Each structure stands twice: as C-alpha cells, then as structure tokens.
C-alpha cells in the first residue's frame, strides 16, 4: 500500500506541538503521533529525530509560526499573471504594513473565487513575519534536532484543518472555527475556505463570560456577525457551559467538530482517538500536517528549504541582513579602513609634492629654462601679458575716488586704442570740470576732454581720456604692445 506521511510542528515561545499523520491511497488519514516538546537542552538530547534525516526524507516537515509573530492582511487585487501580482503585493506590503519591507519575510495566497470587487478581482491573503523572528524559530527547531522543509503560519494551519479535517463544512459560507482550552482560545473567521481573521484570546477558567464576549468582538471585527452561518467548536467537556453562552451571544449554532481523521493505530494519547479536546491542543499541528499531505504546492511559504538550497548564497545573505547590528559593524570597520587609506594616500601625495618642490628650489636659475626649453615661449608670452595688460580694477578705483557725489556714471568703455570713454549725468556743469581737472592731475590719465554736454536740469556729458604707458605696436613689429 502506497502511504504518505507528513509532520506538522506548531512553534511557540514555551514549546513545540507535533503531529505526524499518515495518508493512505484511499485518502483516509490517521494520526501516527501527537507530542508536545519543551524547548530546553534536555529535549534536544531526548530527540530521536536527526536533523539531516528530517530535511532529506520524503516526509515533509511543516512548521507554523504562532499568531502574535505574524502580520496578516486580506486585499482585493486584480486577477493578473503571477509575476505582476507579486509586484503589486510587494508594493502594498511596503505601503501598508507598519514594518519596513526589508525587515520582513512575506508570502501570499490567492482565493479561487472572485472577490466582491467583481470577477476581475480576487481576495489575496498576505502574511508577513519579521525575518529575525523567523530565523530565531528556525534556530529553535534546529536546537531540538528538527529540520524544517516549510515554514508557514498558524492561519494556514487552521485553514488546512478546516478544509481537510472537518466534515460537513460549507466552503461558500462564512464560518468560525474555535480551538478552546483552559488557557487560550484561537478564533478563526473562514470565508471561501480561507482564514480571513485569526485571533488568540486569553482564557480565564473563573470568568468564561469575559472570554466569550472577547470572542464575540473578535468575530465582529472581521465582518458582520449576520454573515456567520455556523461556529465550529473544538473544546473539552469542561467548556460546554462556555460553548452554550457563546451560542447565546452570537445567535448562531456552536457545534462540536466532526473530525474527518480516523482513529490512530498507535497513539501517544491515552484515549486512542481524536476528539474536540485533542484538537484544542493539537489542532494547529494537525492542520500543518494536513497541509503537508494535501496542499504542499499551494501552501503559503514564508520559508522553503528547497528554494533555499537552490540559492544558498541568497539565503546566507538574507540571514546576515536579518541582523542589522552585524552588517552595521562591518560597515563601520570598512569605513574606518577607507578613511585610513585615504589619509595615507593624501600624506604620501603631500610628501611627494614637497620633495618635488625641494628639488626645483635646488636647480640654478640659469638652468631652469634650459632644462625645459619647450616652456620658454609660454613663459615669455605670460611675461608680456603681465607687463602690457590694462589694470581695469585700478582705473575704476581711481574714477570712484575722483568722481564727485553729484555725478552719476552710466557707462565706461576702453577701446583697443587704449582710449577711455566715460558717460554720465551731473547736477551742475561745475562738477564735470571738477572731475576733468582731477583726472588730468593723475598720472594714469592723459588728454582728458569733456567732448559733449547736453543742457537741462541734469547735465548729460561724455568724457574721453587716454591711458598712458601702453601703446599699440606698429605693423612692422607684429601684434602685441610695447611699454613707453
């Protein structure tokens, strides 16, 4: 007989809950093993499962992260190809989730039925977990000798339990599945066969009234209570009073589950059967094992061992990036190393430059041009430029010094013939001649002549002058200038 097995492992901070299921060829499922393991050193020594065997065997090991570690959203998105849908989901994750996307590991599941937005839209369940937390749980599993093929979420576990473990369910209706024990209740609102909302509620054995009201509010927060057709109940006989009170508050039947898993041939439980009280404790682990048997290709994957083995470098990089303090320290070390190298390079350049300057200072003046004859024409041209150029700044400074306050200079130009033309306005003609006389007495100006004045309230004048010391060379001597 061709049989398949799968192991579901529900992770929490206090311990691990395991369920091993066997599926026969006629689709019957039976429980092989149910076990709860404390996370400590003694549990690691007591484990008979080898980590390498569990990873490489044909039996899938599916681990589920508990609800408090998981961020969950359900969005109505366009029905498009897988690659484009993944890009759309990535943008929504970046925009809507309260944690930066580079710190998260996320995955999604698409419903088969169209959403309320129309046939061109589908509901998409997106679940994300901090990458650091996921690696912490993987390290916890490794410490107790368990290797994991797939990591998913508690919502996927409860959804698989609903789809493949319960009988007489209505996948087209909105139903609620409650896993209740003395310490906590797990409340899952399921629509279209998919868990739309999952809440963990603290339970007080002395005050079930408050727990029932909290359960009512969690169901109402996921949608309208009028849409709920039925509530499936997984709880022991000690909680029958709480079940009856919850039915009164919700106004819908709260029925014990009818499990579709046969009795165990070998069981670690005392009763040897699977009842609602067992599902309250082992329900998520059983759901994970059912997902490994029936939905191994469709399950929402936050971690996939096969994909990690195909891209080991990327996996190692993600693990490093999940600890920001590590790569921040590495970046600081590289920054300091780069700074030391840069300062060393600058120091070497300064010493080299100083050495070259010292060598140039020891060369005799008579030999400087002889050692580099190709620079001689350029040096001579620079000398002529320094000797013959017009110092415009000093000319303007002299004009500002001699110009009376009543004169406003509107323009100043110097021609190639070294002739200066000054235009402006004056309050009276006397100021014009005062300026003319002041310029004539200065050695920087010659032949200062007021060429034109215009009558009026403000005298408009034009004044010309020659700039001594620089003259234009004749044609026989070529272009340039000579000093008088």
Secondary structure, 3 states (H helix, E strand, C coil): CCCEEEEEEEECCCEEEEEEEEECCCCCEEEEEEEEEECCHHHHHHCCCCHHHHHHCCCEEEEEECHHHEEEEEEEEECCCHHHHHHHHHHHHHHHCCCCHHHEEEEEEEEEEEECCEEEEEEEEEEEEEHHHHHHHHHHHHHCCCCCCEEEEHHHHHHHHHHHHECCCCCCCEEEEEEECCCEEEEEEEECCEEEEEEEEECCCCCHHHHHHHHHHHHHHCCCHHHEEEEEEECCHHHHHHHHHHHHHHCCCEEECCECCECCCCCCCCCCCCCHHHHHHHHHHHHHHHHHHHCCCCCCCCEEHHHHHHCHHHHHHHHHHCCHHHHHHHHHHHHHHHHHHHHHHHHHHHHHHHHHHHHHHCCCHHHHHHHCHHHHHHHHHHHHHHHHCCCHHHHHHHHHHHCCCCEEEEEEEECCCCEEEEEEEECCHHHHHHHHHHHHCCCCCEEEEEEEEECCCCEEEEEEEECCCEEECCHHHCCCEEEC
